[in-house]
Amino acid sequence: MEVQLEKGVLNTLEKLPEKIREYIFSHLWTLEDPYSAPDVECLHAKLQVYRMHIGRTYTIIFKIYKKEKLVNVLDLMTIEQ
């Protein structure tokens, strides 16, 4: 599947140090096969919205569009948010 990032996610990534950005990107690309990606939890099955924890610091929210073969990363936030 194609992985697409929302503009807000890109803006958040730009503000992070390079080492952390690389770590997050390595997790984001596992979403090319979202059903076998680690640390993924379904938030809403009917809407196909999921959450992935990245380490103990970050969380991403994403939606799967099966028909379009697309994973859209909606939000990137710290776990505290």
A tleap script that builds the chain and sets N, CA, C and O, in Angstrom:
source leaprc.protein.ff14SB
mol = sequence {
  NMET GLU VAL GLN LEU GLU LYS GLY VAL LEU
  ASN THR LEU GLU LYS LEU PRO GLU LYS ILE
  ARG GLU TYR ILE PHE SER HIE LEU TRP THR
  LEU GLU ASP PRO TYR SER ALA PRO ASP VAL
  GLU CYS LEU HIE ALA LYS LEU GLN VAL TYR
  ARG MET HIE ILE GLY ARG THR TYR THR ILE
  ILE PHE LYS ILE TYR LYS LYS GLU LYS LEU
  VAL ASN VAL LEU ASP LEU MET THR ILE GLU
  CGLN
}
set mol.1.N position { 0.842 -1.191 0.000 }
set mol.1.CA position { 0.000 0.000 0.000 }
set mol.1.C position { 0.881 1.247 0.000 }
set mol.1.O position { 2.004 1.239 0.504 }
set mol.2.N position { 0.350 2.294 -0.568 }
set mol.2.CA position { 1.041 3.574 -0.546 }
set mol.2.C position { 0.805 4.242 0.811 }
set mol.2.O position { -0.299 4.184 1.352 }
set mol.3.N position { 1.842 4.874 1.355 }
set mol.3.CA position { 1.727 5.600 2.626 }
set mol.3.C position { 1.768 7.096 2.314 }
set mol.3.O position { 2.708 7.588 1.690 }
set mol.4.N position { 0.742 7.800 2.758 }
set mol.4.CA position { 0.618 9.231 2.499 }
set mol.4.C position { 0.560 9.969 3.838 }
set mol.4.O position { -0.140 9.542 4.756 }
set mol.5.N position { 1.294 11.073 3.947 }
set mol.5.CA position { 1.339 11.852 5.179 }
set mol.5.C position { 0.589 13.164 5.002 }
set mol.5.O position { 0.774 13.865 4.007 }
set mol.6.N position { -0.250 13.489 5.961 }
set mol.6.CA position { -0.940 14.779 5.952 }
set mol.6.C position { 0.074 15.900 6.182 }
set mol.6.O position { 1.143 15.675 6.749 }
set mol.7.N position { -0.269 17.094 5.740 }
set mol.7.CA position { 0.629 18.244 5.850 }
set mol.7.C position { 1.013 18.526 7.308 }
set mol.7.O position { 2.161 18.868 7.594 }
set mol.8.N position { 0.066 18.383 8.215 }
set mol.8.CA position { 0.354 18.617 9.634 }
set mol.8.C position { 1.390 17.641 10.187 }
set mol.8.O position { 2.200 18.003 11.040 }
set mol.9.N position { 1.358 16.413 9.701 }
set mol.9.CA position { 2.341 15.410 10.115 }
set mol.9.C position { 3.725 15.815 9.612 }
set mol.9.O position { 4.711 15.724 10.343 }
set mol.10.N position { 3.790 16.263 8.358 }
set mol.10.CA position { 5.070 16.713 7.799 }
set mol.10.C position { 5.614 17.912 8.569 }
set mol.10.O position { 6.814 17.992 8.829 }
set mol.11.N position { 4.741 18.837 8.932 }
set mol.11.CA position { 5.166 20.011 9.707 }
set mol.11.C position { 5.720 19.606 11.066 }
set mol.11.O position { 6.728 20.148 11.518 }
set mol.12.N position { 5.066 18.660 11.710 }
set mol.12.CA position { 5.539 18.166 13.006 }
set mol.12.C position { 6.899 17.495 12.855 }
set mol.12.O position { 7.795 17.716 13.669 }
set mol.13.N position { 7.055 16.680 11.821 }
set mol.13.CA position { 8.326 15.988 11.588 }
set mol.13.C position { 9.467 16.969 11.342 }
set mol.13.O position { 10.588 16.739 11.798 }
set mol.14.N position { 9.198 18.051 10.633 }
set mol.14.CA position { 10.233 19.044 10.336 }
set mol.14.C position { 10.803 19.678 11.599 }
set mol.14.O position { 11.962 20.094 11.619 }
set mol.15.N position { 9.998 19.753 12.647 }
set mol.15.CA position { 10.423 20.387 13.895 }
set mol.15.C position { 11.264 19.471 14.778 }
set mol.15.O position { 11.872 19.931 15.745 }
set mol.16.N position { 11.303 18.182 14.456 }
set mol.16.CA position { 12.015 17.210 15.287 }
set mol.16.C position { 13.467 17.084 14.865 }
set mol.16.O position { 13.801 17.346 13.709 }
set mol.17.N position { 14.345 16.681 15.795 }
set mol.17.CA position { 15.738 16.420 15.437 }
set mol.17.C position { 15.831 15.291 14.397 }
set mol.17.O position { 14.974 14.409 14.346 }
set mol.18.N position { 16.868 15.334 13.584 }
set mol.18.CA position { 17.020 14.391 12.477 }
set mol.18.C position { 16.998 12.926 12.932 }
set mol.18.O position { 16.381 12.087 12.278 }
set mol.19.N position { 17.657 12.621 14.031 }
set mol.19.CA position { 17.709 11.241 14.508 }
set mol.19.C position { 16.306 10.716 14.851 }
set mol.19.O position { 15.976 9.572 14.536 }
set mol.20.N position { 15.495 11.544 15.487 }
set mol.20.CA position { 14.129 11.149 15.840 }
set mol.20.C position { 13.273 11.029 14.582 }
set mol.20.O position { 12.452 10.120 14.468 }
set mol.21.N position { 13.470 11.957 13.631 }
set mol.21.CA position { 12.744 11.893 12.348 }
set mol.21.C position { 13.013 10.570 11.633 }
set mol.21.O position { 12.088 9.922 11.142 }
set mol.22.N position { 14.273 10.179 11.580 }
set mol.22.CA position { 14.636 8.920 10.921 }
set mol.22.C position { 13.986 7.733 11.618 }
set mol.22.O position { 13.522 6.801 10.961 }
set mol.23.N position { 13.952 7.763 12.940 }
set mol.23.CA position { 13.335 6.687 13.717 }
set mol.23.C position { 11.833 6.587 13.402 }
set mol.23.O position { 11.301 5.492 13.217 }
set mol.24.N position { 11.168 7.731 13.345 }
set mol.24.CA position { 9.734 7.757 13.052 }
set mol.24.C position { 9.481 7.289 11.619 }
set mol.24.O position { 8.566 6.501 11.380 }
set mol.25.N position { 10.283 7.767 10.665 }
set mol.25.CA position { 10.109 7.334 9.275 }
set mol.25.C position { 10.291 5.827 9.126 }
set mol.25.O position { 9.589 5.194 8.337 }
set mol.26.N position { 11.223 5.250 9.873 }
set mol.26.CA position { 11.410 3.800 9.777 }
set mol.26.C position { 10.145 3.054 10.207 }
set mol.26.O position { 9.850 1.980 9.682 }
set mol.27.N position { 9.410 3.609 11.142 }
set mol.27.CA position { 8.139 3.010 11.561 }
set mol.27.C position { 7.019 3.311 10.559 }
set mol.27.O position { 6.176 2.455 10.288 }
set mol.28.N position { 7.015 4.509 10.021 }
set mol.28.CA position { 5.982 4.873 9.063 }
set mol.28.C position { 6.007 3.957 7.843 }
set mol.28.O position { 4.954 3.596 7.318 }
set mol.29.N position { 7.186 3.586 7.395 }
set mol.29.CA position { 7.258 2.755 6.182 }
set mol.29.C position { 6.814 1.328 6.431 }
set mol.29.O position { 6.557 0.594 5.476 }
set mol.30.N position { 6.716 0.910 7.690 }
set mol.30.CA position { 6.153 -0.414 7.962 }
set mol.30.C position { 4.669 -0.448 7.636 }
set mol.30.O position { 4.073 -1.520 7.529 }
set mol.31.N position { 4.070 0.738 7.478 }
set mol.31.CA position { 2.642 0.821 7.163 }
set mol.31.C position { 2.339 0.465 5.705 }
set mol.31.O position { 1.175 0.435 5.307 }
set mol.32.N position { 3.367 0.196 4.915 }
set mol.32.CA position { 3.122 -0.297 3.556 }
set mol.32.C position { 2.345 -1.615 3.623 }
set mol.32.O position { 1.619 -1.966 2.693 }
set mol.33.N position { 2.506 -2.331 4.722 }
set mol.33.CA position { 1.692 -3.513 5.020 }
set mol.33.C position { 1.119 -3.305 6.427 }
set mol.33.O position { 1.625 -3.871 7.395 }
set mol.34.N position { 0.064 -2.493 6.535 }
set mol.34.CA position { -0.413 -2.050 7.850 }
set mol.34.C position { -0.929 -3.170 8.753 }
set mol.34.O position { -0.931 -3.026 9.976 }
set mol.35.N position { -1.361 -4.266 8.172 }
set mol.35.CA position { -1.928 -5.340 8.986 }
set mol.35.C position { -0.859 -6.180 9.673 }
set mol.35.O position { -1.162 -6.940 10.594 }
set mol.36.N position { 0.389 -6.048 9.231 }
set mol.36.CA position { 1.461 -6.774 9.907 }
set mol.36.C position { 2.438 -5.830 10.614 }
set mol.36.O position { 3.439 -6.280 11.172 }
set mol.37.N position { 2.153 -4.519 10.593 }
set mol.37.CA position { 3.011 -3.539 11.259 }
set mol.37.C position { 2.935 -3.733 12.780 }
set mol.37.O position { 1.884 -4.097 13.308 }
set mol.38.N position { 4.053 -3.489 13.483 }
set mol.38.CA position { 4.057 -3.687 14.938 }
set mol.38.C position { 3.330 -2.577 15.692 }
set mol.38.O position { 3.228 -1.446 15.217 }
set mol.39.N position { 2.836 -2.918 16.858 }
set mol.39.CA position { 2.231 -1.957 17.789 }
set mol.39.C position { 1.058 -1.181 17.197 }
set mol.39.O position { 0.901 0.010 17.467 }
set mol.40.N position { 0.239 -1.849 16.395 }
set mol.40.CA position { -0.929 -1.209 15.787 }
set mol.40.C position { -2.181 -1.665 16.526 }
set mol.40.O position { -2.360 -2.848 16.812 }
set mol.41.N position { -3.037 -0.700 16.825 }
set mol.41.CA position { -4.288 -0.977 17.528 }
set mol.41.C position { -5.438 -0.328 16.767 }
set mol.41.O position { -5.346 0.833 16.369 }
set mol.42.N position { -6.501 -1.065 16.569 }
set mol.42.CA position { -7.679 -0.550 15.880 }
set mol.42.C position { -8.458 0.366 16.822 }
set mol.42.O position { -8.809 -0.026 17.935 }
set mol.43.N position { -8.722 1.583 16.367 }
set mol.43.CA position { -9.515 2.519 17.154 }
set mol.43.C position { -10.979 2.494 16.737 }
set mol.43.O position { -11.872 2.660 17.568 }
set mol.44.N position { -11.221 2.286 15.437 }
set mol.44.CA position { -12.594 2.244 14.926 }
set mol.44.C position { -12.602 1.348 13.690 }
set mol.44.O position { -12.171 1.763 12.614 }
set mol.45.N position { -13.092 0.119 13.847 }
set mol.45.CA position { -13.038 -0.876 12.774 }
set mol.45.C position { -13.834 -0.465 11.547 }
set mol.45.O position { -13.367 -0.635 10.421 }
set mol.46.N position { -15.022 0.068 11.748 }
set mol.46.CA position { -15.872 0.425 10.612 }
set mol.46.C position { -15.236 1.529 9.764 }
set mol.46.O position { -15.321 1.495 8.536 }
set mol.47.N position { -14.602 2.502 10.412 }
set mol.47.CA position { -13.958 3.601 9.699 }
set mol.47.C position { -12.513 3.288 9.311 }
set mol.47.O position { -11.872 4.079 8.619 }
set mol.48.N position { -11.995 2.131 9.756 }
set mol.48.CA position { -10.619 1.711 9.462 }
set mol.48.C position { -9.590 2.721 9.982 }
set mol.48.O position { -8.652 3.078 9.270 }
set mol.49.N position { -9.771 3.177 11.223 }
set mol.49.CA position { -8.846 4.112 11.858 }
set mol.49.C position { -8.036 3.346 12.895 }
set mol.49.O position { -8.581 2.594 13.702 }
set mol.50.N position { -6.713 3.555 12.856 }
set mol.50.CA position { -5.792 2.813 13.706 }
set mol.50.C position { -4.803 3.745 14.381 }
set mol.50.O position { -4.633 4.902 13.997 }
set mol.51.N position { -4.153 3.191 15.409 }
set mol.51.CA position { -3.110 3.908 16.139 }
set mol.51.C position { -1.869 3.031 16.165 }
set mol.51.O position { -1.957 1.812 16.316 }
set mol.52.N position { -0.719 3.664 16.018 }
set mol.52.CA position { 0.555 2.956 16.148 }
set mol.52.C position { 1.429 3.715 17.137 }
set mol.52.O position { 1.657 4.916 16.988 }
set mol.53.N position { 1.915 3.002 18.146 }
set mol.53.CA position { 2.871 3.599 19.075 }
set mol.53.C position { 4.267 3.461 18.480 }
set mol.53.O position { 4.638 2.412 17.953 }
set mol.54.N position { 5.025 4.542 18.578 }
set mol.54.CA position { 6.404 4.544 18.107 }
set mol.54.C position { 7.274 4.773 19.330 }
set mol.54.O position { 7.359 5.879 19.862 }
set mol.55.N position { 7.911 3.708 19.755 }
set mol.55.CA position { 8.677 3.781 20.989 }
set mol.55.C position { 7.747 4.072 22.153 }
set mol.55.O position { 6.596 3.637 22.166 }
set mol.56.N position { 8.249 4.805 23.120 }
set mol.56.CA position { 7.428 5.193 24.271 }
set mol.56.C position { 7.102 6.676 24.244 }
set mol.56.O position { 6.641 7.238 25.238 }
set mol.57.N position { 7.344 7.306 23.102 }
set mol.57.CA position { 7.207 8.755 23.037 }
set mol.57.C position { 6.161 9.231 22.051 }
set mol.57.O position { 5.442 10.187 22.343 }
set mol.58.N position { 6.050 8.597 20.892 }
set mol.58.CA position { 5.174 9.111 19.832 }
set mol.58.C position { 4.075 8.127 19.467 }
set mol.58.O position { 4.205 6.917 19.654 }
set mol.59.N position { 2.994 8.679 18.942 }
set mol.59.CA position { 1.858 7.904 18.453 }
set mol.59.C position { 1.432 8.501 17.119 }
set mol.59.O position { 1.424 9.720 16.947 }
set mol.60.N position { 1.078 7.629 16.176 }
set mol.60.CA position { 0.489 8.113 14.933 }
set mol.60.C position { -0.920 7.549 14.813 }
set mol.60.O position { -1.207 6.437 15.255 }
set mol.61.N position { -1.778 8.336 14.211 }
set mol.61.CA position { -3.148 7.931 13.906 }
set mol.61.C position { -3.220 7.835 12.387 }
set mol.61.O position { -2.802 8.755 11.683 }
set mol.62.N position { -3.747 6.730 11.885 }
set mol.62.CA position { -3.830 6.578 10.437 }
set mol.62.C position { -5.114 5.874 10.034 }
set mol.62.O position { -5.756 5.191 10.831 }
set mol.63.N position { -5.463 6.063 8.777 }
set mol.63.CA position { -6.667 5.467 8.224 }
set mol.63.C position { -6.277 4.636 7.008 }
set mol.63.O position { -5.417 5.029 6.219 }
set mol.64.N position { -6.929 3.471 6.869 }
set mol.64.CA position { -6.658 2.584 5.742 }
set mol.64.C position { -7.807 2.678 4.745 }
set mol.64.O position { -8.978 2.544 5.100 }
set mol.65.N position { -7.444 2.909 3.506 }
set mol.65.CA position { -8.399 2.903 2.395 }
set mol.65.C position { -8.087 1.668 1.555 }
set mol.65.O position { -7.225 1.708 0.676 }
set mol.66.N position { -8.788 0.577 1.828 }
set mol.66.CA position { -8.502 -0.693 1.166 }
set mol.66.C position { -8.645 -0.606 -0.347 }
set mol.66.O position { -7.770 -1.057 -1.085 }
set mol.67.N position { -9.743 -0.028 -0.804 }
set mol.67.CA position { -10.034 0.028 -2.235 }
set mol.67.C position { -8.944 0.786 -2.997 }
set mol.67.O position { -8.551 0.385 -4.093 }
set mol.68.N position { -8.461 1.879 -2.409 }
set mol.68.CA position { -7.432 2.698 -3.049 }
set mol.68.C position { -6.015 2.206 -2.765 }
set mol.68.O position { -5.047 2.722 -3.323 }
set mol.69.N position { -5.901 1.197 -1.887 }
set mol.69.CA position { -4.600 0.676 -1.452 }
set mol.69.C position { -3.731 1.816 -0.909 }
set mol.69.O position { -2.596 2.026 -1.337 }
set mol.70.N position { -4.313 2.539 0.049 }
set mol.70.CA position { -3.683 3.725 0.596 }
set mol.70.C position { -3.765 3.723 2.117 }
set mol.70.O position { -4.789 3.364 2.698 }
set mol.71.N position { -2.676 4.129 2.748 }
set mol.71.CA position { -2.645 4.380 4.186 }
set mol.71.C position { -2.382 5.870 4.349 }
set mol.71.O position { -1.350 6.373 3.906 }
set mol.72.N position { -3.307 6.572 4.980 }
set mol.72.CA position { -3.190 8.012 5.177 }
set mol.72.C position { -2.874 8.286 6.643 }
set mol.72.O position { -3.694 8.020 7.522 }
set mol.73.N position { -1.681 8.820 6.902 }
set mol.73.CA position { -1.271 9.165 8.270 }
set mol.73.C position { -1.875 10.517 8.595 }
set mol.73.O position { -1.513 11.534 8.004 }
set mol.74.N position { -2.805 10.515 9.548 }
set mol.74.CA position { -3.592 11.697 9.879 }
set mol.74.C position { -2.928 12.602 10.908 }
set mol.74.O position { -3.035 13.826 10.833 }
set mol.75.N position { -2.232 11.982 11.880 }
set mol.75.CA position { -1.687 12.776 12.983 }
set mol.75.C position { -0.477 12.086 13.583 }
set mol.75.O position { -0.386 10.859 13.623 }
set mol.76.N position { 0.450 12.910 14.049 }
set mol.76.CA position { 1.629 12.463 14.784 }
set mol.76.C position { 1.675 13.288 16.051 }
set mol.76.O position { 1.659 14.518 16.002 }
set mol.77.N position { 1.732 12.608 17.191 }
set mol.77.CA position { 1.707 13.330 18.459 }
set mol.77.C position { 2.540 12.587 19.498 }
set mol.77.O position { 2.868 11.411 19.340 }
set mol.78.N position { 2.868 13.306 20.557 }
set mol.78.CA position { 3.511 12.627 21.675 }
set mol.78.C position { 2.451 11.821 22.412 }
set mol.78.O position { 1.260 12.122 22.326 }
set mol.79.N position { 2.879 10.819 23.122 }
set mol.79.CA position { 1.934 9.962 23.835 }
set mol.79.C position { 1.144 10.755 24.876 }
set mol.79.O position { -0.003 10.416 25.168 }
set mol.80.N position { 1.741 11.803 25.437 }
set mol.80.CA position { 1.046 12.610 26.433 }
set mol.80.C position { -0.170 13.310 25.854 }
set mol.80.O position { -1.126 13.589 26.577 }
set mol.81.N position { -0.146 13.598 24.555 }
set mol.81.CA position { -1.276 14.297 23.930 }
set mol.81.C position { -2.411 13.335 23.770 }
set mol.81.O position { -3.469 13.708 23.264 }
savepdb mol mol.pdb
quit
